[in-house]
Amino acid sequence: MDLEPGVKAPDFVLPDENGIERKLSDYNGKPLILYFYPKDDTPGCTKEACGFRDDYSQYESVDVEIIGVSPDSPEKHTKFKKKYNLPFTLLADENHEIAEKYRVWGLKKSAGREYYGIKRTTYLIDKNGIIYHIFKNVKPAEHSSEILDVLNKMD
């Protein structure tokens, strides 16, 4: 099954920064931003997370949840959240099982080197668990405002 708008989002169970298991169905009834990012406390990932933090009140006002997912451990997520005062949940996908389900784990190239990792991608999932929009090749600094534009068009 290909992941595209109109398809049910794959369920998951992952620990958050406090070790509490979270699953997609916990968020039924409200829209969800599920964003996949490569690594805590790196320049692009920090810019992206802080963009969500700075716009958080706008997401709250339309009852949208935000969840970040990376291969980092719950402990690293805790430090990242505290350091940047992030008000949303971060999930630890240490074995990249969910990243693979969401088709965001793959071969990347940087500085002439090839390696496997997270391809920065965000899924906007509607209140019924259906994928509404997929953001690929995300630009961290502009991403939050890009999502807010799409949210304003959502029923």
N, C-alpha and C positions, 0 to 999 in steps of 0.2 A: 504494500500500500504506500502510495506516495503521499507526502505531507503537503497539503495545499489548503488555501482558504476553502471553507465549507466542509472539511473533514474533521472528525472527532479527534481531539488532541490525545496523544498516548498518555495513559496514566503512569504514575511513578510513585515510588516511596523512597525518600532520601532524608538523611538527617540534616537539621538546620544547624546554625552556629552554636546552639545549646545542646545538640545531640538529640533533639526531639524529632521523631520521624514525621515527615509531612508528606501528604499525597495530593495529587491534583484534585481529587474529589472533595478535599477539605475546603476548596475555594468555589464550589458550585454556588450559583446564585449571584455571583458578581464577576465582572470582567477581570482578567488577570493579564499582567505583563510578565511573561516568562523570558528573562533575558540571559543568554549564555555568554560568558566572557572568559578569556584565557587564564588570568591569574590575579589574585589579590595584590594590591599595593604596587602595581606597575603603572606607568604614566597614563596609557590609554584607558585602562580599566578603572583607574581612580577618577579620571575625567568623566567617564560614563556614569559611574556610581554617584559622583557628586552632582551631576546634572539631574539625576533622579531625586536626589536629596533636596536640591535647591528648588525643584518644582513640586515637591511632595504634596504640598497643600492643595495644588490643583488636581492631583490624582485622588486625594482624599475627598475633595468636594464632589467628585463624580463616582465615588465608591469603587475605585479601581485598586486592586492589590498589585504589588510589585514583588517579584521574586528573582533574585540573581542566582545563577548556577555556574559553578566552576569546579575543576578537579581538586581544588584546595581542601584541606581538612577543616572540620568544624572549629578547631583551635585557631587556625589562620583566619578564618572568617570572623571569629570573635575579635581578634586584634584589629582587623581591617574595619569592622563596624565601629569599634570604639575610637580608633584613630581619626575617622572621618565623620563620626556621628551619623551613621547611616540608619534611617528609621524603618527599613524594610528587611525582610527575611533573606538570608543567603543560604543556599543548599550546597552540601558537599557531595559531589559526584566523583569521588576519588577513582572509581574504576571506569569512568566515562560511559557507563551503561546507558544512562538517560540521554547523554549527548549523542550517543549512537542512534538511539530510538528517534531522536528529533533531527537526525541527519546533520549534526553540526560538528561531529568529530571527523577529522580528515587530514590529509597531507597538506602541509603548509610549507612555504618557502620564506626564508629571511636571511639576508646577508650571504646568499649563495649556499645556504644549508637547508636541507629538507628534513622535516620532522612531523610527527603527528600531534595534533592539538585541537583546541576549540576554534571554530570559525565563528567570529563574533556575529551572532544572529539573535533576533528577538521575535517571539511569537506573541501576538495579541490574541487572547482566547476569550470568547464571549461568555456570558453568564451560564450558558448551557454546555460549556466544555468544547465548543466548536471553534476551530481556528478561524479567526476573522481576517488577520493580516500577518504576513511574514516580512520582517525587515532583514535583509541580507547585506553583507559588506558594510556594516554599520560604521558611521563616523562618530566616535565617542563624544566629541564636543557638541554636536548638533542633535544627537539622538533623542534626547528627552523631548525637545520641541517638535521633532518630526513625529513622535508618537502622539503627542498632544493634538497635533493637527488631524491625525487619523481618528483619534478618539472623538473629536468634535463632530465628525461625520457619522459616527457609529450610532445606531438606534439605541 
